[in-house]
Amino acid sequence: MKTPLSPAEVHKQYEDAVSAYMHTVSDAALRVLINQEVDDFFRSCALGIWNSDGSPLTAGYVEYYNAIYRRGKNAPSILFWELGTSVGRYSGFQPPEFFRRMRALDKVTGSKTARMFIDVYTMMALLFASVDGVVSDAEAAFVNSCAEIMTRLCDKDGLAGGRTPLDAKDFVTLKPAAGTSGPQSASPVTGEDKPEETPEKPAEPEPTLEELLAELDELCGLEKVKADVKSLINLVKVRRLRQEQGLPVPPLSLHLVFLGNPGTGKTTVARLLARIYHAIGVLSKGQLVEVDRSGLVAGFVGQTALKTQEVITKAIGGVLFIDEAYALTSHTGQNDFGQEAVEVLLKNMEDHRDDLIVIVAGYTDLMTDFIHSNPGLESRFNKYFAFDDYNGEQMLAIFQSMCKKNGYTLDDKALDYAREFLSEMYACRDENFGNARDVRNFFERSVAVQSDRVAFLEEVTKEALMALDVADLRKAAGEEEEAPADGETPEDKEPEAAEEGPQAPEGEEPHAE
């Protein structure tokens, strides 16, 4: 068994391999398509590899999965239970759309783009399989089977060259997987054994402004923020109309300050704003690059400027979102370089004022101090969006949305308890109140408790897998369960009667939920 690579090393190997391969692709349109789809494809491959092995997942799998992204792309942030669900639901390997385009290019030009990609796939797949330091027979069989599917497609097209399969034993030590019978046990493909050529899919259209505004309206709460966003859009649209008519337009800064506590939707709104600005032609790309102080400031003289400039370069054409921006100026001391990052930021805001928008976010009081710490910040940030805390009913709506999205149901008693618990959470909030983050934590604890309960059921139905009951929520909220009386099930006891024991009227059975 070899020592597994760290997530940072996995990320670097993945990024280096994919970037090096893309430099060999001569067709610009194909490079764009690969850039759009390749991360999702390889993350899907990782799910299939881990599904084929059947070994219990650990935190290392989560870290490996979240390392599968390239520079300039949003890093995934999957949670442990989400990964387990995704692995369990893996539906089978399908070659990506860009692989079909590769083969079409190779047929015309005589290049070996597709053949080379199969080798890249094999190396990356074995990298993902080695999360525990070894590659099982089942994992190796899965990797080889998927590579063989793509090889057959190349052979069918009569493409030059051939695949030299990589021997997993030369990469890591093989181990037999429990419950498998060797390579022939892997069956990664759904449908027919030989996939047919799929018709070309049209490029997915960019979302319209109306669709993005509808997505904004669907967000829970944030009514004042929604109105501010729409007002800002109207301002930009009218400004453009005045320009078209040759009318003078006053100077306009679109840089924003988001004020509010954690978990109030600031990042979500920033991401939507980036896409909205792109839809109305303000930004050329519409991507969101999110950082905090650690992503801008280095520990040695001269490094902060380079680090900050690299981040800003990624954000040009979109929105740079700086969370907890006050941390850049709140540190004092001779060796603090936060102010250097601010100076680089201000210069780029001026140099790229037509294709870069900066949004700074954080607690209201601290952000006010941050803006007033530098005259350049005061002149460039003059629009403030206030994100209020979610109230109890809004937190309940968020909780219900999480349940619906992830396939869980609540009966009336569970719903009433969730409403009561979240309303009390809001009423008792302090400076550490996390808004939607606290709701998410409560949801994840509830799912974990429900999983412990369902795992011991003799017969598990679909309804049982989906149901979050009031006992699950109580335990997730930290309420201690009373031990039932002899011969009594926990469901027989109402919480308020726990100290006295069940009191059923004469001639009647105790009520069972």
Secondary structure, 3 states (H helix, E strand, C coil): CCCCCCHHHHHHHHHHHHHHHHCCCCCHHHHHHHHHHHHHHHHHHHHHHHHHHCCCCCHHHHHHHCCCCCCCCCCCCCCHHHHHHHHHCCCCCCCCHHHHHHHHHHHHHCCCHHHHHHHHHHHHHHHHHHHHCEEEHHHHHHHHHHHHHHHHHHHHCCCCCCCCCCCHHHHCEEECCCCCCCHHHCCCCCCCCCCCCCCCCCCCCCCCHHHHHHHHHCCCCCHHHHHHHHHHHHHHHHHHHHHHCCCCCCCCCCCEEEEECCCCCHHHHHHHHHHHHHHCCCCCCCCEEEECHHHCCCCCCCHHHHHHHHHHHHHCCCEEEEECCCHHHHCCCCCCCHHHHHHHHHHHHHHCCCCCEEEEEECHHHHHHHHCCCHHHHHHCCEEEEECCCCHHHHHHHHHHHHHHCCCEECHHHHHHHHHHHHHHHHCCCCCCCCHHHHHHHHHHHHHHHHHHHCCCCCCCHHHHHEECHHHHHHHCCCCCCCCCCCCCHHHCCHHHCCCCCCCCCCCCCCCC
